Amino acid sequence: MPDLMRRTFLGVASAMALRGGPGRKSSDTPAVLGGDPVRRKPFPSWPRVGDVDRRNWRNVLEACRWWRREGHYVVDFEKAWAKRMGARYVVATANGTSALMASLSALEVGPKDEVLTTPNTFIATINAILAHFALPVFVDTDLDTHLMDPAKIEALITPRTRCILPVHIGGNVCDMDRIRAVARRHGIPVLEDACQAHLAEWRGQPVSTLGELGCFSFQKYKNVPGGEAGAVVTNDEKLYRHAYGFHSHYRTPPNEGRMDPAECRNGINQRMAEFQAALLLAQMTRMEENARTRDAAASRLRELLEDVPGITPAKMYEGCTRNAWHMFMMRYDAEAFAGLPREGFLRAMRAEGIPVSAGYNRLNRQPFLENTFKTRMFRAVYTDKEIAAWRERNHCPENDRLSDEVIWLSQPVMLATAADMEDIVLAMKKVQRHAEAIRKA
Ligand SMILES: Cc1ncc(COP(=O)(O)O)c(C=O)c1O
């Protein structure tokens, strides 16, 4: 078939399929009510392993040079990641949580300090703050972008604010112009949690280089996976030396193994092993292509979703020149689905073969926070009055609403073809057509 005709044919066929018209073999009965699913073909699996991964891994294993002082992979990875980020320094760490902890230590965040952050994040962001006995102060979320609302930061700044910690959740990029402007006005450093935002950019500049420090996670399900691994990125030599020092008992970088008596203080061991770095260097050979695939899938899906009332993809700020699409984030409006609650929608979608999930749930109100404040350690630092004052400020109504409405597709789904995105929308429309029956079942 000539290319143009083929494309026209595919266009008509997919439009018919999207309308649930003729040409589809499956019945229109929702799978959750016993019908055929829209999709039986699995979405891409993760992680992907190639020859370079196997070769690098075996090299480390057989050379028996398993830690950074003996081998070269960790240092090679630090150089490669710094080059890709366009940054002067990278510290490879055991995971993203330790990258955050080392960064907060470099910034000397500690007891009685406040860190402005977001409740729409993975718990690690908050735990890293609490591990330094500082208080996370939650900035409400912008419902449109699912990110820290830049308009709500300034009102929360106090003399105790020691750092602003925005999180580029799902790979979408926070409004770094406004965040940096507030930070500059108050002389407060910015630490970017870019753990979900590999290769994302703000006005053409990689995230992690927009504040004083930036952190990545390379945990197995991240866009660039190394099992468990992380990195601190910075252009500031002093912060680099302290982040490095904290992550390795205050030995001096990159591998000297000695402490500098003039600047050493308490550190711990959060070093990356040679195995992780060898794997990461291999994974990096595929990351650009993967990012392009996710981009193509996401733009097709956004286009298709314009035609689905009740499903609203997260918007991007105008300065976001590249989204990492670690998650494709949307809001679900039950009203447009005959009142079908989100859980019912998710169940019906999964039955149709679409692996969609809910998102983070009101992290600022989870019991771990109050339980932490009751520990001996926190009681030694904070008075009841101080914790009560924290509680008074802990209101994020927009984020509460987002927690109820958010739905996600994860990054391996975005590695499917742009054409596969049609199945997702097809399933949404099918569930929508039968929403009332599903709700009543
Ligand atoms: C936003 C965010 N911050 C921090 C982390 C912590 O990274 P890790 O799991 O590598 O410690 C993660 C990991 O899921 C994350 O998603």
PDBQT file of the ligand as one rigid body, heavy atoms in Angstrom, charges set to zero:
ROOT
HETATM    1  C1  LIG A 501      10.397  12.444  43.837  1.00  0.00    +0.000 C 
HETATM    2  C2  LIG A 501      11.348  11.457  44.438  1.00  0.00    +0.000 A 
HETATM    3  N1  LIG A 501      12.256  11.881  45.329  1.00  0.00    +0.000 NA
HETATM    4  C3  LIG A 501      13.130  11.028  45.885  1.00  0.00    +0.000 A 
HETATM    5  C4  LIG A 501      13.138   9.690  45.582  1.00  0.00    +0.000 A 
HETATM    6  C5  LIG A 501      14.094   8.794  46.280  1.00  0.00    +0.000 C 
HETATM    7  O1  LIG A 501      14.879   8.037  45.432  1.00  0.00    +0.000 OA
HETATM    8  P1  LIG A 501      15.372   6.587  45.841  1.00  0.00    +0.000 P 
HETATM    9  O2  LIG A 501      14.216   5.668  45.819  1.00  0.00    +0.000 OA
HETATM   10  O3  LIG A 501      16.391   6.277  44.787  1.00  0.00    +0.000 OA
HETATM   11  O4  LIG A 501      15.987   6.701  47.189  1.00  0.00    +0.000 OA
HETATM   12  C6  LIG A 501      12.221   9.206  44.650  1.00  0.00    +0.000 A 
HETATM   13  C7  LIG A 501      12.186   7.775  44.300  1.00  0.00    +0.000 C 
HETATM   14  O5  LIG A 501      11.202   7.191  43.976  1.00  0.00    +0.000 OA
HETATM   15  C8  LIG A 501      11.296  10.103  44.076  1.00  0.00    +0.000 A 
HETATM   16  O6  LIG A 501      10.376   9.680  43.196  1.00  0.00    +0.000 OA
ENDROOT
TORSDOF 0
